Amino acid sequence: MPTLSNESSFVSEIPAAPAKEAEAHFSGLLAFETDCADVHHANVNGKKDFVLLDVRGPQLFAAGHVPGAVNLPHRRINERNLAGFPAGALFVVYCSGPHCNGADRAALRLARLDRKVKKMIGGIEGWKDEGYPLAQD
C-alpha cells in the first residue's frame, strides 16, 4: 500500500468532488466521448453501430484516416450532406487531435441538426499513438 503524505499538494489543494457528483460528471463525459480503443474494437469485431466521420480536409483524409471513416469536413456538415445517413444514426467524429477543435465544431453542427454524436478523443494522432493502422486513398 502506498504511503500518503500528511501535507497538502497542489492535487488536493482543491478538494475532490463528492463521489455522487464525480459519478454524474464522468458518466456525462462518456455520453459525449469515446476513444480510439473503443472505435478500433468495434471495427475489428464487426460491431460498428455508428457512422465514423473524419472531419478534416480531403487532403489529410487521403493521406491517412481511420479505416471505415467517411470524410465530411466539419464546415460541410448540413442537412443536404447528411441526407444519405439514417435519421437515428450515431455519428462519431474525429479531427487531427487534441490541438484541433474540428471535432468539437462537427459535433456542435450535428447536435444542432438533431443528430446523435460522440467525439473520438485523441483524433487521428491518438489513433496513431495507439499503433492502429491507417487507411489511405
Phi, psi and omega in degrees: 000133180292152177268131180257140178288150175275351181265145180289147175246175174297332179295315184263000180305319173259119185299148176292153178293153173302152186306317181295321177292320177297318178301313180296319181296307184289329173297319178297317179302316182292341175285340183253341188228153168225176180234174183299322181297319180292321178294315179300315179301316179297318180297309187283342180255011177064031181244035183278096181254034182209163174260122180267117181251122169271114188260016175278177178290161183301325181293317179293321177300313181296328181287337178163129181214168177293131179305135179088357180283150174253136179271120174213094181307143188304328180289346181258007178282112178207173182304316182300315182283348177260357186304329182279355181261143179303143183301325183267006184296143171273128176258136171244123185249147173212157176230214183290319180157200187299339181271007185234139178253016179300321179293322178294319178296318179296316180298320179296316179298316180297316179298320179294338177266014177063037177253145176286138185209144169227155176256136173275105182294145182096332180058203182294329178293320176297320178301312180293321178301326179284350179084015180281150183286154175254150171260152178226150175276000000 
